[in-house]
Amino acid sequence: MNAAMNDKTYNYIIKKGGKLEIKVIKTSCG
């Protein structure tokens, strides 16, 4: 995944306030 795209998705999830989603995204990216 692109760094910029990842940052955008991460920021979007944070803005949404989805803690669980953030963990899923991080795990998926990791």
C-alpha positions as CSV (number, residue, x, y, z in Angstrom):
1,M,0.0,0.0,0.0
2,N,1.1,3.5,-0.7
3,A,2.4,5.5,2.3
4,A,0.2,8.5,1.4
5,M,-2.8,6.3,0.9
6,N,-2.1,4.5,4.2
7,D,-1.8,7.8,6.0
8,K,-5.1,9.0,4.5
9,T,-6.9,5.8,5.5
10,Y,-5.4,5.9,9.0
11,N,-6.4,9.6,9.4
12,Y,-9.9,8.8,8.1
13,I,-10.4,6.0,10.6
14,I,-9.1,8.1,13.5
15,K,-11.5,10.9,12.5
16,K,-14.3,8.4,12.5
17,G,-13.3,7.3,15.9
18,G,-13.1,3.5,15.2
19,K,-10.5,2.2,17.6
20,L,-11.2,-1.4,16.5
21,E,-11.0,-0.4,12.9
22,I,-7.6,1.2,13.4
23,K,-6.3,-2.0,15.0
24,V,-7.6,-4.0,12.0
25,I,-6.1,-1.6,9.5
26,K,-2.7,-1.6,11.4
27,T,-2.8,-5.4,11.5
28,S,-3.7,-5.7,7.9
29,C,-1.0,-3.3,6.9
30,G,1.6,-4.9,9.2
